[in-house]
């Protein structure tokens, strides 16, 4: 049991790490926020680059993961997919909430 957990740790870390990296970059580039640090306004101005950056990062993560173990690359793709699915559900829920507020 312990060997199975230790053997799959790197695979799980790549998936979870990819998800969390994309979540952070989405917050950093796209989410509206109050500016507190120098340069935050500039970063938000170029928020559309979020999609290009995460695409390039995913390509690099998959490339380097394939060099080590194919399942790590697959897990990176699963982490990315999980981010975009949950982000899509969140965005849709926010839009539905706005519609309901307008109707009510």
C-alpha distances in whole Angstrom, upper triangle without the diagonal:
4,5,5,6,9,10,11,12,16,16,16,18,21,21,21,23,26,26,27,29,31,31,33,35,36,37,39,41,42,41,44,45,47,48,47,46,49,48,46,49,49,45,46,49,47,44,45,43,40,39,40,38,35,35,36,33,31,32,32,28,28,30,28,24,26,26,23,21,22,19,20,23,23,21,24,26,24,24,28,28,27,29,32,31,31,34,36,35,36,39,40,40,42,45,45,45,48,50,49,51,54,54,54
4,5,5,6,8,10,11,14,15,15,16,19,20,20,22,24,25,25,27,30,30,31,34,35,36,37,39,40,40,43,43,45,46,45,44,46,46,44,47,47,44,44,47,45,43,43,42,38,38,39,37,33,34,35,31,30,31,30,27,27,28,26,23,25,25,21,20,22,19,19,23,23,20,23,26,24,24,27,28,27,29,32,31,31,34,36,35,36,39,40,40,42,45,45,45,48,50,50,51,54,55,55
4,5,5,6,8,10,12,14,14,16,18,19,20,21,24,25,26,27,30,30,31,34,35,36,37,39,41,40,44,44,46,46,46,45,47,46,44,47,47,43,44,47,45,43,43,41,38,37,38,36,33,33,33,30,28,30,28,25,25,26,24,21,22,22,18,17,19,17,17,21,21,19,22,24,23,23,27,28,27,29,32,32,31,34,36,36,37,40,41,41,43,45,46,46,49,51,51,52,55,56,56
4,6,5,6,9,11,11,12,14,16,17,18,20,22,23,24,26,27,28,30,32,33,34,36,38,38,38,42,42,45,45,45,44,46,45,43,46,46,42,42,45,43,41,41,39,36,35,36,34,31,31,31,28,26,28,27,23,23,25,23,19,20,21,18,16,17,14,15,19,18,16,19,22,20,20,24,25,23,26,29,28,28,31,33,33,34,37,38,38,40,43,43,44,46,48,48,50,52,53,53
4,5,5,6,10,10,10,12,14,15,15,17,19,20,21,23,25,25,27,29,30,31,33,35,36,35,39,39,41,42,41,40,43,42,40,43,43,39,40,43,41,38,39,37,33,33,34,32,29,30,30,27,25,27,26,22,22,24,22,19,21,21,18,16,17,14,14,18,18,15,18,20,19,19,22,23,22,24,27,27,26,29,31,31,32,34,36,36,38,40,41,41,44,46,46,47,50,51,51
4,6,5,8,10,10,11,14,15,16,17,19,21,21,23,25,26,27,29,30,31,32,35,36,36,39,39,41,42,41,40,42,41,39,42,42,39,39,42,40,38,38,36,33,33,34,31,28,29,29,26,24,26,24,21,21,23,20,17,19,20,16,15,17,14,14,18,18,16,18,21,20,19,23,24,23,25,28,28,28,30,33,33,33,36,38,38,39,42,43,43,45,47,48,49,52,53,53
4,6,7,8,10,11,13,14,16,17,19,20,21,23,25,26,27,29,31,32,33,35,36,36,40,40,43,43,42,41,42,41,40,43,42,39,40,42,40,38,38,36,33,32,32,30,27,28,28,25,23,24,23,19,19,20,18,15,16,17,13,11,14,11,11,15,15,14,16,19,18,18,22,23,22,24,27,27,28,30,32,32,33,36,37,38,39,42,43,43,46,47,48,49,52,53,53
4,6,5,6,9,10,11,12,14,16,17,18,20,22,23,24,26,27,29,30,32,33,33,37,37,40,40,40,39,40,39,37,40,40,36,37,40,37,35,35,33,30,29,30,28,24,25,25,22,20,22,21,17,17,19,17,14,15,16,13,11,12,9,9,13,13,11,13,16,15,15,18,19,19,21,24,24,24,26,28,29,30,32,34,34,36,38,39,40,42,44,44,46,48,49,50
4,5,5,6,9,10,10,12,14,15,16,17,20,21,22,24,25,26,28,30,31,31,34,34,37,37,37,35,37,36,35,38,37,34,34,37,35,33,33,31,28,28,29,26,23,24,24,21,19,21,20,16,17,19,17,14,16,17,14,12,14,11,10,14,14,11,13,16,15,14,18,19,18,20,23,23,23,25,28,28,28,31,33,33,35,37,38,39,41,43,43,44,47,48,49
4,5,5,6,9,10,10,12,14,15,16,18,20,20,22,24,25,26,28,29,30,33,34,36,36,35,34,36,34,33,36,35,32,33,35,33,31,31,29,26,26,26,23,21,21,21,18,16,18,16,13,13,15,13,10,13,13,10,10,12,9,7,11,12,10,11,14,14,13,16,18,18,19,22,23,23,25,27,28,28,31,33,33,34,37,38,39,41,43,44,45,47,48,49
4,5,5,7,9,10,11,13,14,15,17,19,20,21,23,25,26,27,28,29,33,33,36,36,36,35,36,35,33,36,35,31,32,35,32,30,30,28,25,24,24,22,19,20,20,17,15,16,16,12,12,14,13,9,11,13,11,9,9,6,5,8,9,6,8,11,11,11,14,15,15,17,19,20,21,22,25,25,26,29,30,31,32,35,36,37,39,41,41,43,45,46,47
4,5,5,6,8,10,11,12,14,16,17,18,20,21,23,24,26,27,27,30,31,34,34,34,33,35,33,32,34,34,30,31,34,31,29,29,27,24,23,24,22,19,20,21,18,16,18,17,14,14,17,15,12,15,17,14,12,13,10,8,11,10,7,9,12,10,9,13,14,13,15,18,18,18,20,23,23,24,26,28,28,30,32,33,34,36,38,39,40,42,44,44
4,6,5,6,8,10,10,11,14,15,16,18,19,21,22,24,25,25,29,29,31,31,31,30,32,30,29,32,31,28,28,31,29,27,27,25,22,22,23,20,17,19,19,16,14,17,16,12,13,16,14,12,15,16,14,13,14,12,9,11,12,9,9,12,12,10,13,15,14,15,18,19,19,20,23,24,24,26,28,29,30,32,34,34,36,38,39,40,42,44,44
4,6,5,6,9,10,10,12,14,15,16,18,20,21,22,23,24,28,28,31,31,31,30,31,29,28,30,30,26,27,30,27,25,25,23,20,19,20,17,14,16,16,12,11,13,12,8,10,12,11,9,12,14,12,11,12,10,6,8,9,6,5,9,9,8,10,13,13,13,16,18,18,19,22,23,23,25,27,28,29,31,33,34,35,37,39,40,42,43,44
4,5,5,6,9,10,11,12,14,16,17,19,20,21,22,23,26,27,30,31,31,30,31,30,28,30,30,26,26,29,27,24,24,22,19,18,19,17,14,15,16,13,11,14,14,10,11,14,14,11,14,16,15,13,13,10,8,9,8,5,5,7,6,4,8,10,9,10,13,14,14,16,18,19,20,22,24,25,26,28,30,30,32,34,35,37,39,40,41
4,5,5,6,8,10,10,12,14,15,17,18,20,21,21,24,25,28,28,28,28,29,28,26,28,28,25,25,28,26,23,24,22,19,19,20,18,15,17,18,14,13,16,16,12,14,17,16,14,17,19,17,16,16,13,11,12,12,8,8,10,9,6,9,11,9,10,13,14,14,15,18,19,19,21,23,23,25,27,28,29,31,33,34,35,37,39,39
4,5,5,6,8,10,10,12,14,15,16,18,19,20,23,24,26,26,26,25,27,25,23,26,26,22,23,26,24,21,22,20,17,17,18,16,13,15,15,12,11,14,14,10,13,15,14,13,16,18,16,16,16,14,11,12,13,10,8,11,11,8,10,13,12,11,14,16,15,16,19,20,20,22,25,25,26,28,30,30,32,34,35,36,38,40,41
4,6,5,6,8,10,11,12,14,15,16,17,18,22,23,26,26,26,25,27,25,23,25,25,21,21,24,22,19,19,17,14,14,15,13,9,11,12,9,8,11,11,8,10,13,13,12,15,17,16,16,15,14,11,10,11,9,6,8,9,5,6,10,9,9,11,14,14,14,17,18,18,20,22,23,24,26,28,29,30,32,34,35,37,38,39
4,6,5,6,9,10,11,12,14,15,16,16,20,21,24,25,25,25,26,25,22,24,24,21,20,23,21,18,19,18,14,14,16,14,11,13,15,12,10,14,15,12,13,17,17,15,18,20,20,19,18,16,13,13,13,10,8,9,8,5,6,8,7,5,9,11,10,11,14,15,15,17,19,20,21,23,25,25,27,29,30,31,33,35,36
4,5,5,6,9,10,11,12,14,15,15,18,19,22,22,22,22,24,22,20,22,23,19,19,22,21,18,19,18,14,15,17,14,12,15,16,13,12,16,16,13,16,19,18,17,20,22,21,21,21,18,16,16,16,13,11,13,12,8,9,12,10,8,12,14,12,12,16,17,16,18,20,21,21,24,26,26,27,30,31,31,33,35,36
4,5,5,6,9,10,10,12,14,15,18,18,21,21,21,20,22,20,18,20,20,16,17,20,18,15,17,15,12,13,14,11,9,12,13,9,10,14,13,11,14,17,16,16,19,21,20,20,20,19,16,15,16,14,11,13,13,10,9,13,12,10,12,15,14,13,17,19,17,19,22,23,22,25,27,27,28,31,32,33,35,37,38
4,5,5,6,9,10,10,11,12,16,17,21,21,22,21,22,20,18,20,19,15,15,18,16,13,14,13,9,10,12,9,7,10,12,9,9,13,14,12,14,17,17,17,20,22,22,22,21,19,17,16,16,14,11,12,12,9,7,10,10,7,9,12,11,10,13,16,15,15,19,20,20,22,24,25,25,28,29,30,32,34,35
4,6,5,6,9,10,10,10,14,15,18,19,20,19,21,20,17,19,19,16,15,18,17,14,15,14,11,12,14,13,10,13,15,13,13,17,17,16,18,21,21,20,23,25,25,24,24,22,19,19,19,16,14,14,14,10,10,12,10,7,9,12,10,9,12,14,12,14,17,17,17,20,22,22,23,26,27,27,29,32,32
4,5,5,6,9,10,10,13,13,16,16,17,16,18,16,14,16,17,13,13,17,15,13,15,14,11,13,15,12,11,14,15,13,14,18,17,16,19,21,21,21,24,26,25,25,25,24,21,20,21,18,16,17,17,13,12,15,14,11,13,16,14,12,16,17,15,16,20,20,19,22,24,24,25,28,29,29,31,34,34
4,5,5,6,8,9,13,13,16,16,17,16,17,15,12,15,14,11,11,14,12,10,11,10,7,10,11,9,8,12,13,11,12,16,16,15,18,20,20,20,23,25,25,26,25,24,21,20,21,19,16,16,17,14,12,15,15,11,12,16,15,12,16,18,16,16,20,21,20,22,25,25,25,28,30,30,31,34,35
4,5,5,5,7,10,12,15,16,18,17,18,16,13,15,15,11,10,13,12,8,10,10,7,9,12,10,9,12,14,13,14,17,18,17,20,22,23,23,25,27,28,27,27,25,23,21,22,20,17,17,17,14,12,14,14,10,10,13,12,9,12,15,13,13,16,17,16,18,21,21,21,24,26,26,27,30,31
4,6,6,5,8,9,12,13,14,14,16,15,11,13,14,11,10,13,13,10,12,13,10,12,15,13,12,16,18,16,17,21,21,20,23,25,25,25,28,30,30,30,29,28,25,24,24,22,19,20,20,16,15,17,16,12,13,16,14,11,14,16,13,13,17,17,16,18,21,21,21,24,25,25,27,29,30
4,6,7,9,9,12,11,12,12,13,11,8,10,11,8,7,11,11,8,11,11,9,12,14,12,12,16,17,15,17,20,20,20,23,25,25,25,28,30,30,30,30,29,26,25,26,24,20,21,22,18,17,19,19,15,16,19,17,14,17,19,17,17,20,21,19,21,24,24,24,27,29,28,29,32,33
4,6,9,10,13,12,14,14,14,11,9,10,9,6,5,8,7,5,8,8,6,10,11,10,11,14,15,15,17,19,20,20,22,24,25,26,28,30,31,31,30,29,27,25,26,24,21,21,22,19,17,19,19,15,15,18,17,14,17,19,17,16,19,21,19,20,24,23,23,26,28,27,28,31,32
4,6,9,12,13,16,16,17,14,11,11,12,9,6,9,9,5,8,9,7,10,13,12,13,15,17,17,18,21,22,22,24,26,27,27,30,32,32,32,31,30,28,26,26,25,22,21,22,19,17,18,18,14,14,17,15,12,14,16,14,12,16,17,15,16,20,20,19,22,24,24,25,28,29
4,6,10,11,14,15,17,15,11,11,13,11,8,11,12,9,11,13,11,13,16,16,15,18,20,19,21,24,24,24,26,29,29,29,32,34,34,34,33,32,29,28,28,26,23,23,23,20,18,19,18,15,15,17,15,12,14,16,12,12,15,16,13,15,18,18,17,20,22,21,23,26,27
4,7,9,12,14,16,14,10,10,13,11,8,11,13,10,13,15,14,16,19,19,19,22,23,23,24,27,28,28,30,32,33,33,36,38,38,38,37,35,33,32,32,30,27,27,27,24,22,23,22,18,18,20,18,15,17,18,15,14,17,17,14,16,19,18,17,20,22,21,22,25,26
4,6,9,11,13,13,9,9,12,11,9,12,14,12,16,17,16,19,21,20,20,24,25,24,26,29,29,29,31,33,34,34,37,38,38,39,38,37,34,33,33,31,28,29,28,25,24,25,24,20,21,23,20,17,20,21,17,17,20,20,17,19,22,20,19,23,24,23,24,27,28
4,6,9,12,12,9,9,13,13,11,13,16,15,19,20,19,22,24,23,23,27,28,27,29,32,32,31,34,36,36,37,40,41,41,41,41,40,37,36,36,34,31,32,32,28,27,29,27,24,24,27,24,21,24,24,21,20,24,23,20,22,25,23,22,26,27,25,26,29,29
4,6,8,9,6,7,10,11,10,12,15,14,18,19,18,22,23,22,23,26,27,26,28,31,31,30,34,35,35,36,39,40,40,41,41,40,36,36,37,34,31,32,32,29,28,30,29,25,26,28,26,23,25,27,23,23,26,26,23,25,28,26,25,29,30,28,29,33,33
4,7,9,7,9,12,12,13,15,17,17,21,21,20,24,25,23,24,28,28,27,29,32,31,31,34,36,35,36,39,40,40,41,41,40,37,36,37,35,32,33,34,30,29,31,30,26,28,30,28,25,28,29,26,25,29,28,26,28,31,29,28,32,33,31,32,36,36
4,6,6,9,11,11,12,14,16,16,20,20,19,23,24,21,23,26,26,25,27,30,29,29,32,34,33,34,37,38,38,39,40,39,35,35,36,34,31,32,33,29,28,31,30,26,27,30,28,25,28,30,27,26,30,30,27,30,33,31,30,34,35,34,35,38,38
4,6,8,9,10,12,13,15,16,20,19,19,23,23,21,23,26,26,25,28,30,29,29,33,34,33,35,38,38,38,40,40,40,36,35,37,35,32,33,34,31,29,32,32,28,29,32,30,27,30,32,29,28,32,32,29,31,35,33,32,36,37,36,37,40,41
4,6,5,6,9,10,11,13,16,15,16,20,20,18,20,23,22,22,25,27,26,27,30,31,31,32,35,36,37,38,38,38,34,33,35,33,30,31,32,29,27,30,29,26,26,30,28,25,28,30,27,26,30,31,28,29,33,32,31,34,36,35,35,39,40
4,5,5,6,9,10,11,14,14,14,18,19,17,18,22,22,21,24,26,26,26,29,31,30,32,35,36,36,37,37,36,33,32,33,31,28,29,30,26,25,27,27,23,23,27,25,22,24,26,24,23,26,27,24,26,29,28,27,30,32,31,32,35,36
4,5,5,6,9,10,13,14,15,18,19,18,20,23,23,23,25,28,28,28,31,32,33,34,37,38,38,39,39,38,35,34,35,33,30,30,31,28,26,28,28,24,24,27,26,23,25,27,24,22,26,27,24,25,28,28,26,29,31,30,30,34,35
4,5,5,7,9,12,12,13,17,17,16,18,21,21,21,24,26,25,27,29,30,31,32,35,36,37,38,38,37,34,33,34,33,29,29,31,28,26,28,28,24,24,28,27,23,25,28,25,24,27,28,26,27,30,30,28,31,34,32,33,36,37
4,5,5,6,10,9,10,13,14,13,15,18,18,18,20,22,22,23,26,27,27,29,31,33,33,34,34,34,31,29,30,29,25,26,27,24,22,24,25,21,21,24,23,20,22,25,23,21,25,26,24,25,28,28,27,30,32,31,32,35,36
4,5,5,9,10,10,13,14,14,15,18,19,19,21,23,24,24,27,29,29,30,33,34,35,36,35,34,31,30,31,29,26,26,27,24,22,23,24,20,19,23,21,18,20,22,20,18,22,23,20,21,25,25,23,26,29,27,28,31,33
4,6,8,9,11,14,15,15,17,19,20,20,23,24,25,26,29,30,31,32,34,36,37,38,37,36,34,32,33,32,28,28,29,27,24,26,26,22,22,25,24,20,22,25,22,20,23,25,22,23,26,26,24,27,30,29,29,32,34
4,6,6,8,11,11,11,14,16,16,17,19,21,22,23,25,26,27,29,31,32,34,35,34,34,31,29,30,29,25,25,27,24,21,23,24,21,20,23,23,19,21,24,22,20,23,25,23,23,27,27,26,28,31,30,31,34,35
4,5,6,8,10,10,12,14,15,16,18,20,21,21,24,25,26,27,29,31,32,33,32,31,29,26,27,26,23,22,24,21,18,20,21,17,16,19,19,16,17,20,18,16,20,22,19,20,24,24,23,25,28,28,28,31,33
4,5,6,8,9,11,12,14,15,17,18,20,21,23,24,26,27,29,31,32,32,31,30,28,26,26,26,22,21,23,21,18,19,20,17,15,19,19,15,16,20,18,16,19,22,20,20,23,24,23,25,28,28,28,31,33
4,5,5,6,9,10,11,12,14,15,17,18,20,21,23,24,26,27,29,29,28,28,26,23,24,24,20,20,22,20,16,18,20,17,16,19,20,17,18,21,20,19,22,24,23,23,26,27,26,29,31,31,32,34,36
4,6,5,6,8,10,10,12,14,15,16,18,20,21,22,24,26,27,27,26,26,23,21,22,21,17,17,19,16,13,15,17,13,12,16,16,13,15,18,17,16,19,21,20,21,24,25,25,27,30,30,30,33,35
4,5,5,6,9,10,11,12,14,15,16,18,20,21,22,25,26,26,24,24,22,19,20,19,16,15,17,15,12,13,15,12,11,14,16,13,14,17,17,16,18,21,20,21,24,25,25,27,29,30,31,33,35
4,6,5,6,9,10,11,12,14,15,17,19,20,21,23,25,25,24,24,22,19,20,20,17,16,18,17,13,15,18,15,14,18,19,16,17,21,21,19,22,25,24,24,28,29,29,30,33,34,34,36,38
4,5,5,6,9,10,11,12,14,15,17,18,20,22,23,24,23,23,20,18,19,19,15,15,18,16,13,15,17,14,14,18,19,17,18,22,21,20,23,25,25,26,29,30,30,32,34,34,35,38,39
4,5,5,6,8,10,10,12,14,15,16,18,20,21,21,20,20,17,15,16,15,12,12,14,12,9,12,13,11,11,15,16,14,16,19,19,18,21,23,23,24,27,28,28,30,33,33,34,36,38
4,5,5,6,9,10,11,12,14,15,16,19,20,20,19,19,17,14,15,15,12,11,14,13,9,12,14,13,12,15,17,15,17,20,20,20,22,25,25,25,28,30,30,32,34,35,36,38,40
4,5,5,6,9,10,11,12,14,15,17,19,20,19,19,17,14,16,16,13,13,16,15,12,15,17,16,15,19,20,19,20,24,24,23,26,28,28,29,32,33,33,35,37,38,39,41,43
4,5,5,6,9,10,11,12,14,16,17,18,17,17,14,12,14,14,10,11,14,12,10,14,16,14,15,18,19,18,20,23,23,23,25,28,27,29,31,32,33,35,37,38,39,41,43
4,5,5,6,8,10,10,12,14,15,15,14,14,12,9,11,11,7,7,11,10,8,11,13,12,13,16,17,17,18,21,22,22,24,26,27,28,30,32,32,34,36,37,38,40,42
4,6,5,6,9,10,11,13,15,15,14,15,13,10,12,13,10,9,13,13,11,13,16,16,16,19,21,20,21,24,25,25,27,29,30,31,33,35,35,37,39,40,41,43,45
4,5,5,6,8,10,11,13,14,14,15,12,10,13,14,10,11,15,14,13,16,18,17,18,21,22,22,24,27,27,27,30,32,32,33,36,37,38,39,41,42,44,46,47
4,5,5,6,9,10,11,12,11,12,9,7,10,10,7,9,12,11,11,14,16,15,17,19,20,20,22,25,25,26,28,30,31,32,34,36,37,39,40,41,43,45,46
4,6,5,6,9,10,10,9,10,8,5,8,9,7,8,11,11,11,13,15,16,17,19,21,21,23,25,26,27,29,31,32,33,35,36,37,39,41,42,44,45,47
4,5,5,7,9,10,10,12,10,7,11,12,10,11,15,15,14,17,19,19,20,23,24,25,26,29,30,30,32,34,35,36,38,40,41,42,44,45,47,48,50
4,5,5,7,9,10,12,9,8,12,13,11,13,16,15,15,18,20,20,22,24,25,26,28,30,31,31,34,35,36,38,40,41,42,44,46,47,48,50,51
4,5,5,6,7,8,5,5,9,9,8,11,13,13,14,16,18,19,20,22,24,24,26,28,29,30,32,34,35,37,38,40,41,43,44,46,47,49,50
4,5,5,5,8,7,6,9,11,10,12,14,15,16,18,20,21,22,24,26,26,28,30,31,32,34,36,37,38,40,42,43,44,46,48,49,51,52
4,6,8,11,10,9,12,14,13,15,18,18,19,21,23,24,25,27,29,29,31,33,34,35,37,39,40,41,43,45,46,48,49,51,52,54,55
4,7,9,8,9,12,13,13,15,17,18,19,21,22,23,25,27,28,29,31,33,34,35,37,39,40,41,43,44,46,48,49,50,52,54,55
4,6,6,7,9,10,11,13,15,16,18,19,20,22,24,25,26,28,29,31,32,34,35,37,38,40,41,43,45,46,47,49,51,52,53
4,5,5,6,9,10,11,13,14,16,17,19,20,22,23,25,26,27,29,31,32,33,35,37,38,39,41,43,44,45,47,49,50,51
4,5,5,6,9,10,10,12,14,15,16,18,20,21,22,24,25,27,28,30,31,33,34,36,37,39,41,42,43,45,47,48,49
4,5,5,6,9,10,10,12,14,15,17,19,20,21,23,24,26,27,29,30,31,33,35,36,37,39,41,42,43,45,47,48
4,5,5,6,9,10,11,12,14,16,17,18,20,21,23,25,26,27,29,30,32,33,35,36,38,39,41,42,44,45,47
4,5,5,6,9,10,11,12,14,16,16,18,20,21,23,24,26,27,29,30,32,33,35,36,38,39,41,42,43,45
4,5,5,6,9,10,10,12,14,15,16,18,20,21,22,24,25,27,28,30,31,33,35,36,37,39,41,42,43
4,5,5,6,9,10,11,13,14,16,17,18,20,21,23,24,26,27,29,30,32,33,35,36,38,39,41,42
4,5,5,6,8,10,11,12,14,15,16,18,20,21,22,24,26,27,28,30,32,33,35,36,38,39,40
4,5,5,6,9,10,10,12,14,15,16,18,20,21,22,24,26,27,28,30,32,33,35,36,37,39
4,5,5,6,9,10,11,12,14,16,16,18,20,21,23,24,26,27,29,30,32,33,35,36,37
4,5,5,6,9,10,11,12,14,15,16,18,20,21,23,24,26,27,29,30,32,33,35,36
4,5,5,6,9,10,10,12,14,15,16,18,20,21,22,24,26,27,29,30,32,33,34
4,6,5,6,8,10,11,12,14,15,16,18,20,21,22,24,26,27,29,31,32,33
4,6,5,6,8,10,10,12,14,15,16,18,20,21,23,24,26,27,29,30,31
4,6,5,6,9,10,10,12,14,15,16,18,20,21,22,24,26,27,29,30
4,5,5,6,9,10,11,12,14,15,17,18,20,21,23,24,26,27,28
4,5,5,6,9,10,10,12,14,15,16,19,20,21,23,25,26,27
4,5,5,6,9,10,11,12,14,15,17,19,20,21,23,25,26
4,5,5,6,9,10,11,12,14,16,17,18,20,21,23,24
4,6,5,6,9,10,10,12,14,15,16,18,20,21,22
4,5,5,6,9,10,11,13,14,15,17,19,20,21
4,5,5,6,9,10,11,13,14,16,17,19,20
4,5,5,6,9,10,11,12,14,16,17,18
4,5,5,6,9,10,11,12,14,15,16
4,5,5,6,9,10,11,13,14,15
4,5,5,6,9,10,11,13,14
4,5,5,6,9,10,11,12
4,5,5,6,9,10,10
4,5,5,6,9,10
4,5,5,6,9
4,5,5,6
4,5,5
4,6
4
